[in-house]
Amino acid sequence: MEIEDYNLFVEDLRWQWKTLWRERIDDRVRAEGIASRVFPDLFVERGTIIIATRDYKPLNFREILETHLQPDVVEIVNPSPSRGGVRKFIREVIMKQEGNGKRGRPSPPKPKPSKDQQLKGGGRGWLHFHM
């Protein structure tokens, strides 16, 4: 299989994963989320508890991928967030460079009001006195 085939398979799994969570049945009495239909690729049957308040093992998309694919292919198709991507590279490398962008430059000095200008009165607007 090529990478495009793996990507299509992972996209199909993601679609099933989103559908599983979107169409679940919420049991408010027992505080559980129950699968509404069968998802064979996700190893979930109808009526399986997918979310609960206690005593259950939550589903993990990465573990499901690793059962279907080899670990090295999983890392290529769906990289772990700790390894990072473009955003992590921007945050750690590009933003830390001194002198580039607005963060590296000092702010311009604030203009000082002239002595002839009327003062503002405590946030209540301009003071107008008639004598």
N, C-alpha and C positions, 0 to 999 in steps of 0.2 A: 504494500500500500504506500501511496505517496502522502505527502503532508496535506495536500488539498483534501484527500479522502478522510484523513484523520480530522481535519478541521470541520468538514461536513458532519462527521459522526459526533463530534463534540458539540457542534451547534444544535444538532437534534437532541442530544442529551440535555443541553441547557434549556431548550424549549420545553421538554418534558419536566424538568426540574421546576421551572417557573409555573407551568400549568399545575403541577402537584401542589405547590404552595398557594396558588391563586384559587384553586377549586376545592380546597380542603373543607371539611365539615367541622365547625367549631362546636364542641360540646361544652357549654358554659357551666353545667352542673359539675362535671368532673374536671374541668379546666384542661381539656385536651383538644388537640387538633387531629382529625382522622382523615386518612386518604379516602377520596370519594370514588376512585376507580383504580384499576390495575395499571401499573407502570412496570412492565417486565424488565426493561433496560435499567431501571433504577432499583430493582429488586424490592418493589413495594407492591403489596397486594391490597385489595379493597378492604377497608376496615383497619388497616395498620395505623397505630398511633405514631404520628410523625412529630408531634410537639406536645409536651406535657410539663407540668410544674415540677414534678419530681419522679425519681426512679425510672428513668429511661435513658437510652443512649441516642443522642440526636444524629440525624442523618448527616453525612459529610460527602459533599460532591466530589472532593478530591479522592476519597477512598473508593467511591464508585468508579471513577475514571481509572484508578490503578487496577481495579479488578478486570476491567475491559481491555486496557492497553498496558504496554510495558512501561516501567517507571521513567526511562529516558525519553520515551515519546510523550508521556504526560508532561514532563518538564518543558518540552518544546512547544506543545500545543497549548498548555495551560500553566504558565509559570507561576511559582508561588509568590505571594505579595512581599514576603520578606526579602526575596532576591531583588525585587524592584523592577522598574521599567523606566520609561521616559520621564515620568513625573519625579521619581526618586533621583534620577540623574540631574534633572534641572535643579531640584531642591538642594542636593548635596554638592554639586560641582559648579554650576553656572551662577547660582545665587550667592555663593560664598566668595566669588572673585571680587576683590576690592577694586574700587575705582570705576567699575562698569555700572551703568544704570543710575537711577535716581538715588539709590541707597548709598552709593559710594561718594557722591558729591555733597558738600555742605549746603545747608539751606541758605537762600539769599537773606540779607538783613531785612528786618521789618521796617517799613517806612515810619518816620516819626512825624507827628502832626505839627503843623506850624503854630506859632504863638498867637497868630491872629484868628485862628479857627475857634469856633464856639465849641465848648465842652458838652459832652453828652451827659444827661442827668440820671445816672443810676439805672439805666435800662428802661426808663419810663418814656423815652423819646426825647426830643429836644425841648429844652426849657424856654418858655416864652413868657417874658415878664413885660407888663405894660406899666409905665410909670406916669 
